[in-house]
Amino acid sequence: MTKSKSFQAGRHFLQIPGPSNVPESVLLAMAQATIDHRGPEFPALTFRILEKLAAVFNTTSSIFIYPASGTGGWESALLNTLSPGDKVLAFETGHFSTLWKILAEKLGLELLWVPGDWRHGIDAAVVAERLAADKDATIKAVLAVHTETSTGTTSNIKAIRDAINAAGHPALFLVDAVSSLACSEFRHDDWGVDVSISASQKGLMLPPGLCFNAVSAKALAHAKSSTFQHSYWDWDTMLEHNKRGYFPYTPGTNLLVGLDQALSLLHAEGMDQVIARHARLAQATRLAVAAWGLENICLNPDEYSNSTTAVLVPAGQDADNLRQIILERFNMSLGTGLGKLQGKIFRIGHIGDLNDLMLAGTLSGVEMGLSLANIPHRKGGVDAALSYLASS
Ligand SMILES: *Cc1c(COP(=O)(O)O)cnc(C)c1O
C-alpha cells in the first residue's frame, strides 16, 4: 500500500475568521430530513428563530433572513433603503469595507469615501465633521463595518451613532456586524442602528448560506420610498410572509434548523458569557503574538477585535508560506492576508465554537510553524497564552 495524504488522523483545525467551527449538535440538527417549508411545523420554527435572533442583535424590530452570503446582506440593506444616485459616507478600514464600497458603487450610489490605513477603525470625529459640513443633508446613509475581519479591528459603533446625533443629521446608519455578532457586544436598538447586516458562518457557528438584516422602523419607512429596482430582497414581501411564519420563497430549511440549535447553544451559555469568552481568547492570542515579538496589524488597543487577530510577519517573510507549512504539517487552516495585505499577514480566527484547549492547540501550531518557516521570532508565545488562560 502506498501512503496516501487523503486521510489525516484527528480533527482539522479551522482557525480562519469564518467560516467558523460548527458544533456537533448543530451539524446533527442539520442532518435531519428536510421538512416542508409550507407545512404546519414551519411557523413555530420561524417564530422561535426570530425571537432568539432578536436577543442576539438586541433589537425589538424586524429581522429578515435570506439564503445568501453576507454580501447579499450588504446588497439588501442598500437596495431597500436608498435610491440610485444617493450619497453615502463610508470608511476604508480594510478589505471588507472596500468590498462593500465597490458593491455600493456598482449599484449606482455615490460614495463619499474616507481613506484609511487598514490599521485603525472608524474615527467618530471624522463622522461628526463630515455630517456637520453636510448642511443640506445630502448624505443619505453612513456605512460602517463593525469588525473589519481583514485586520482584526473593531470600530466603536456607539461613538459613531453619538457623532451622527451630535451633528443632528438624519442619515441612516447601516452597520456590517457580520464577524462581530455573537463575538463582541452589539446593540442594534440602543446604538440606533438602522440596518444591521450579518451572516451565518461567523459568530453564529453555522456553515455559510444565510444572511440577516435587522431593520429599524426608520429603515422600514425609508424602504417605502426607495426607487431601486429589486425583487428577491424585498423587505415588504418578507415581512408579510414572516408574520405568518413563512417565507415568500424556499428558505434555507436545514440551515434554519441548524440556526435554531446554534441560537439555543448561545443562549444556554448566555450572550454576556459568549462575548466574555471571545474577549478572553482574543486576549490570550494577543499575549502570544506579543511574546513571539510579532506585530498586531491593529494599532489601537481600544479597537482590538474579539473575533480575529491579524499578525504581521517581518519584512521579507511570506505569510502564505507559513500558512501552507502549518496546513501541511498540522492540518490547520489560518486566515490569509486579504487585498493589499496578501502575503504580509496571517490571521488567527478565534471566533464561534472555541475553548481554551482549542486555542492552545491553535497557538501551538502557529509557534511550531514559525520555527519551521524560519520566521524570526521569540519562543514563549504559547506559554504566555497558557499562563493567562490558567489564571483568568
Ligand atoms: C465574512 C464577512 C462578510 C461577508 O462575506 P461573504 O463572503 O459574502 O459571506 C462581510 N463583512 C465582513 C466584515 C465579514 O467578515
The ligand as a Tripos MOL2 file, in Angstrom:
@<TRIPOS>MOLECULE
LIG
   15    15     1     0     0
SMALL
NO_CHARGES

@<TRIPOS>ATOM
      1 C1        -17.3130   37.4710    6.2580 C.3       1 LIG1
      2 C2        -17.6320   38.9100    6.1400 C.ar      1 LIG1
      3 C3        -18.5630   39.4060    5.2080 C.ar      1 LIG1
      4 C4        -19.3810   38.5300    4.3080 C.3       1 LIG1
      5 O1        -18.7190   37.9240    3.3200 O.3       1 LIG1
      6 P1        -19.4090   36.7800    2.4690 P.3       1 LIG1
      7 O2        -18.2530   36.0790    1.8870 O.co2     1 LIG1
      8 O3        -20.2770   37.4210    1.4640 O.co2     1 LIG1
      9 O4        -20.2180   35.9530    3.4230 O.co2     1 LIG1
     10 C5        -18.8630   40.7530    5.2280 C.ar      1 LIG1
     11 N1        -18.2620   41.5850    6.0700 N.ar      1 LIG1
     12 C6        -17.3630   41.1660    6.9710 C.ar      1 LIG1
     13 C7        -16.7610   42.1490    7.9110 C.3       1 LIG1
     14 C8        -17.0220   39.8140    7.0270 C.ar      1 LIG1
     15 O5        -16.1380   39.3850    7.9460 O.3       1 LIG1
@<TRIPOS>BOND
     1     1     2 1
     2     2     3 ar
     3     2    14 ar
     4     3     4 1
     5     3    10 ar
     6     4     5 1
     7     5     6 1
     8     6     7 2
     9     6     8 1
    10     6     9 1
    11    10    11 ar
    12    11    12 ar
    13    12    13 1
    14    12    14 ar
    15    14    15 1
@<TRIPOS>SUBSTRUCTURE
     1 LIG1         1 GROUP 0 **** ****
